[in-house]
Amino acid sequence: MRALISIALFAALYEATARSGWFAPALVPTLPLVGARLYDMLADGSMAGHALSTLYRVFAGLALAAITGLVLGFLVARYRALERFLMPLVSALMPIPSLAWAPVFILWFGLGNVATILIVFYAACFPMLLNTWTGARAVNPLWLRAAGAMGAGGPALFWKVVVPGASPFIITGLRLAFQRAWIAVVGAEMLAASAFGLGWVIFDAKEFLNTDIMLSSLVVIGAIGLVFERLVFGTLEKTTVARWGMVRAAKA
Amino acid sequence: MGSRLLGAAAPFLVVGALWELVAHAGAFPPRLFPTVEQVAATFIRLTASGILPHHAAETLLRLAVAFGIAALAGALIGIAMGRSRRVEGLLLPLVSIGAPVPGLAYAPLFLLWFGLGDAGSIVLVAFVSLFPVILNSWTGVKAVKEIWIRAAQTMGADERRLFRHVILPGALPYVLTGWRLGLAQAWRILVAVEMLAAVQWGLGWLIFGSREFLNTDVMLAGIAAIGAIGLALEKLVFQPLERYTVVRWGMIAS
């Protein structure tokens, strides 16, 4: 209720600014205009098309990053030689923002999906790898010895002890990776996408001063981000880690 | 000592050698895939002529100004939200709506409103790194133990002293965490913002502008400079801040 009041206040303030005539109406469109534009784009399906191509890019990049991060993370945690080889490279590459690679990827792979997906991959890979690595090392050694004493061999030890034990960290890593990927995909679409995607719509609308289109796409981007953050990852956490009783164990 | 240094350098030597092999094999056009020595020569040439340092200095200045604004404003807003129910009720819904939107999505809008170049890019980066600072400062004030406040009040502390000696030190670790996150956030998008905002100087622009002339060596030299700055931020700012924060957290737990 109180949240609604403050949002209404903010909207009224914006509306007053838009109608005051201090700023060009093309730059500060009124809320009914933005609403009408959003409705039009939703109704004719163009918004859904852009949203789908953005989602395709973000999940292609995220899936690649998750697989790479998981496999490398577990391997690095298991083999010290690999850790000594890979981790210096990771700590050198990690501080480079993924979008700095955008021009290079554009030159190498052209404008379009490949460059965008690679940028997303670069952004999402590191949190996944680091969290898997930390999670696998944080598994209580007592559990490993207990399972070993009860006769668990290599594969059983890995699937029944290490993976569930590391899962809270992995889920956190996935969540972080999604946040990074979501930022990266919007930026990458502005710089490297050719004709589709929510980021591209916003960027393209700037050329024609279509501020109403920009604000409509912003609303959709915010809504999608919120849905995944709250519903998807919240539910994932509840159905896996919390149910396995791993959260408390990891915190203790 | 020597062997340890070699051990640390080994991964980079291996990757460098692989890169050389691919570059010399001629599978890709040399303009798009320059050799390591070409990139190094470009890096040295650009550094000696002062071009690369100029770009880097502008980028760092922008980062410092934008983050400075965000650090100060974010801490003030966050603490005000933590202290006053009314401010919290007013601002929290807006902050929770704005925070999850990826910062770069605002970029074209801010560039229209505040203009291309410095003003637009600094306002945007400051706005984006504001959110983690606000949220953490707010959490920090909320996390100050009720019993400390009551104890201080019993001992006769007035509002000002309560704030200065109890609430501020109690919230400080969280504020520091917020600053760390905010600075990292600012760094991650600044380079992209420079590409979009058509600034005259700046590492992002250096890289993006070289695309027009297929100067892949300049791009990679620019990325190397970005990596070096990022690493320096990590080692000189984030890690000391984290260590300091952890120490403070330890004190709080005891």
HADDOCK unambig.tbl for C-alpha pairs under 7 A between the chains (distance, minus, plus):
assign (segid A and resid 2 and name CA) (segid B and resid 89 and name CA) 6.35 0.50 0.50
assign (segid A and resid 3 and name CA) (segid B and resid 89 and name CA) 6.81 0.50 0.50
assign (segid A and resid 3 and name CA) (segid B and resid 93 and name CA) 5.31 0.50 0.50
assign (segid A and resid 6 and name CA) (segid B and resid 90 and name CA) 5.04 0.50 0.50
assign (segid A and resid 7 and name CA) (segid B and resid 94 and name CA) 6.66 0.50 0.50
assign (segid A and resid 27 and name CA) (segid B and resid 113 and name CA) 6.99 0.50 0.50
assign (segid A and resid 85 and name CA) (segid B and resid 11 and name CA) 5.28 0.50 0.50
assign (segid A and resid 89 and name CA) (segid B and resid 11 and name CA) 6.74 0.50 0.50
assign (segid A and resid 89 and name CA) (segid B and resid 12 and name CA) 6.93 0.50 0.50
assign (segid A and resid 92 and name CA) (segid B and resid 227 and name CA) 6.91 0.50 0.50
assign (segid A and resid 93 and name CA) (segid B and resid 227 and name CA) 6.88 0.50 0.50
assign (segid A and resid 95 and name CA) (segid B and resid 227 and name CA) 5.76 0.50 0.50
assign (segid A and resid 95 and name CA) (segid B and resid 230 and name CA) 4.70 0.50 0.50
assign (segid A and resid 95 and name CA) (segid B and resid 231 and name CA) 5.77 0.50 0.50
assign (segid A and resid 96 and name CA) (segid B and resid 226 and name CA) 6.15 0.50 0.50
assign (segid A and resid 96 and name CA) (segid B and resid 227 and name CA) 4.83 0.50 0.50
assign (segid A and resid 96 and name CA) (segid B and resid 230 and name CA) 6.26 0.50 0.50
assign (segid A and resid 97 and name CA) (segid B and resid 188 and name CA) 4.96 0.50 0.50
assign (segid A and resid 99 and name CA) (segid B and resid 192 and name CA) 5.78 0.50 0.50
assign (segid A and resid 100 and name CA) (segid B and resid 191 and name CA) 6.24 0.50 0.50
assign (segid A and resid 100 and name CA) (segid B and resid 192 and name CA) 6.63 0.50 0.50
assign (segid A and resid 100 and name CA) (segid B and resid 204 and name CA) 6.75 0.50 0.50
assign (segid A and resid 100 and name CA) (segid B and resid 223 and name CA) 6.66 0.50 0.50
assign (segid A and resid 103 and name CA) (segid B and resid 207 and name CA) 6.73 0.50 0.50
assign (segid A and resid 103 and name CA) (segid B and resid 208 and name CA) 5.58 0.50 0.50
assign (segid A and resid 103 and name CA) (segid B and resid 211 and name CA) 6.12 0.50 0.50
assign (segid A and resid 104 and name CA) (segid B and resid 216 and name CA) 6.92 0.50 0.50
assign (segid A and resid 104 and name CA) (segid B and resid 219 and name CA) 6.93 0.50 0.50
assign (segid A and resid 108 and name CA) (segid B and resid 32 and name CA) 6.82 0.50 0.50
assign (segid A and resid 182 and name CA) (segid B and resid 102 and name CA) 6.70 0.50 0.50
assign (segid A and resid 183 and name CA) (segid B and resid 102 and name CA) 4.71 0.50 0.50
assign (segid A and resid 183 and name CA) (segid B and resid 103 and name CA) 6.88 0.50 0.50
assign (segid A and resid 183 and name CA) (segid B and resid 104 and name CA) 6.78 0.50 0.50
assign (segid A and resid 186 and name CA) (segid B and resid 104 and name CA) 6.57 0.50 0.50
assign (segid A and resid 186 and name CA) (segid B and resid 105 and name CA) 6.22 0.50 0.50
assign (segid A and resid 187 and name CA) (segid B and resid 104 and name CA) 5.75 0.50 0.50
assign (segid A and resid 199 and name CA) (segid B and resid 105 and name CA) 6.53 0.50 0.50
assign (segid A and resid 202 and name CA) (segid B and resid 108 and name CA) 6.86 0.50 0.50
assign (segid A and resid 203 and name CA) (segid B and resid 108 and name CA) 5.92 0.50 0.50
assign (segid A and resid 206 and name CA) (segid B and resid 108 and name CA) 6.13 0.50 0.50
assign (segid A and resid 218 and name CA) (segid B and resid 105 and name CA) 6.54 0.50 0.50
assign (segid A and resid 221 and name CA) (segid B and resid 101 and name CA) 6.77 0.50 0.50
assign (segid A and resid 222 and name CA) (segid B and resid 100 and name CA) 6.64 0.50 0.50
assign (segid A and resid 222 and name CA) (segid B and resid 101 and name CA) 4.79 0.50 0.50
assign (segid A and resid 225 and name CA) (segid B and resid 100 and name CA) 6.61 0.50 0.50
assign (segid A and resid 225 and name CA) (segid B and resid 101 and name CA) 6.83 0.50 0.50
assign (segid A and resid 226 and name CA) (segid B and resid 100 and name CA) 6.68 0.50 0.50
